Amino acid sequence: MSSSCCALGEAPVRRVGVFGGTHGNELSGVLLVRHWQENRAEIQRAGVEVQPFLTNPRAVQKCTRYIDCDLNRVFDPDSLGRPVVEDIPYEVRRAQEINDIFGPKGSDDAYDLIFDLHNTTSNMGGTLILENSRDDFTIQMVHYIKNALAPEPCPALLIEHPSLKYATTRSVAKHPVGKYEN
């Protein structure tokens, strides 16, 4: 999929974040991010900036889901706008840092796409997680990925809710996508 491929007149995707280690005990994404940080040529394409990023390094170091609270639940306005004080939970501060680098969330300056790589113990294979059925770009991208992986299955799970605002790491981007692997 080239950077010039757009959904229904949208601007091309130029900046992509690939996150690993949102949960420090989910190591597939951590290994890929570390590999791509050392071998950037594998993920670079003309006209697209791809940034591999270790989201929760302290939790990864301890091989635990999180240090103080789940990083994948604190990208809400209250947490992102919280004053930085000495006793602020580590993951809240980290969410603010990630929002500064890849956002700000909800702005035109936010990264175009974030893939957040996770592991699961559920028997769901490689599954893509989407949060918005009206995001034409991610719908087209999922279709592309499913065709590229065929005949291997790649289910897509839509977790859209009419009134919930998602506070996940990937929700910083204009087009958030989660990837779960068992």
N, C-alpha and C positions, 0 to 999 in steps of 0.2 A: 504494500500500500504506500504510495508515494505521498510526499507532503503536499502535493498539489491536488490530491483527491479530497474533495470537500463534499459535505452533505448539504444539498439544497441551498447553495449560495453562501454557506458559512465560510469564514476565513480558513485558510489552510492550517493544519496542525504543524506548528513549528517547534514547540517545546514540550518534551515528554519526560516525565519523571518515572523511574522504576524503583519502587520501594521494596525493601526487604527488612525483616526484623521488627516490624510493628509489634509483634509479640516475640519476645526474645527466645522462646523455646521452639519456634517454627523456623527450622534451619534451611529449608530449600531456598527461600528467597534471600536469606543471608549469604549463602554460598554463591548464588548467581550474582548478587550485587557486588560482592567482593571480587569475583572473577571479572566482571565487566569493568570495575574500577581499575583493574590492572590491565585489561585487554579491551580498551575502548573501541578499537577498530571493528570489533565484532558487532557493535550496536550503532555505530555512527552511519548516517546516511546524508547525502547532500541535501541541504536545505532544512535539516531537522537537527535540533540539539537534543540529545538523549542524556539524561542525568541519572546514573545509578546512585541510590542513596540509602544508607543504613539508618533507619528511622529511630530505633531505640537501642543505641549502643550499650548502655548500662545493663539493660535486661538481657541483651545478647551475651554480654560478658559473663553474666551470672546464669545464663541458660534458664531463665524464668520468664513467665508470660509478661510481667511488668514489675516495676520497682514500687511505686506508690499507688497507681491506679491505671486502668486500661487506656493506653494511648489511643486506641481506636474508638474511644467514646468521649474525648475531650476537645473536639474541634467544633464546639458550640460557641455562640457569641459570649456567654458569660466567662468561659475558661479562656478564650482567646483574648478577651479584653481585661482579664484580671491583672491587677498591679503585681509587678515582680517584687516579691518580698522574700525574706530569708526562708520562711517555712512553706513556700509554694511547692506543691507536689512536683516531683521531677518530671512526670509525663505532661503536666500542664505547661511547665516551662518549655519542654521539648516541643509541644504542639505550637506554642507561640513562635519558637525558632523556625519550625517547619513552615508555618504560615508566612513568616517573613521571607523565607527563601523561595517558596513555591506559590505563594499567594500574592496579595491577600485574598482570602476566600471570598468568592462572590464578585471579584473585581475583573475588569478587562485585562489587568496585568497578571492574573493568575496563569499558571501553566495550563497549556491546552489539554493535556491528558496525563493522568497518573494511573499507572498499573501498580496495585498494591498486592504483593505476592504473599500468600499464606499457605499453611499446611492445615489439614484437618484429619481427625481420626474417623470421620464419617466416610462411608463407602460411596463417595460421589465422583470419583475420578477427577480429571482436570475440569473444573467448572468455572465459568466466568460469572461474576456477580455484577448486576447493573441496578441502578437506583432510580432510573427515570425512563419510562417507556416513550417519552416524547423527545428524547435526545437522538435525533436522526443519525448523527455521526457514530455514536456507540452502537446503535442497531446495525448500521452498515458494516462497522468494523467487526462485530460479532459474526455476521454473515460471512465476511471475508475469512476470518480465522477458522470458522467451522468448515468452510470449503477447503481451505489450505490443509487442514488436518485430516480430512476424510481419507479413508473410511474410519479412522479413529473417532470415537464420539467426543464431543466437547459440549456438554450441556450449558445452557445459560439460565441463570436464575435471576428473576426480577424481584427485588425486595422493595418495590415502590409502595409508599403509603401516602394517602391523600393529605395528611396533616403533619406527619413527622418530618423534621428537618434533620438530615443525617449529620452526625458528628464524627465521621470516620476520617482517617488520615487522607484517604483519596478524595474526600469531599472538598478539599481545597481547590482541586482542578475544575476547569470548565466541563471536562468529560471524565468522570471517575469510573474506574473499572477495578474490581477485585478479581484475583485469580486464586482459586483454592485447589490444592493438590493433596491427595491422600497417599 
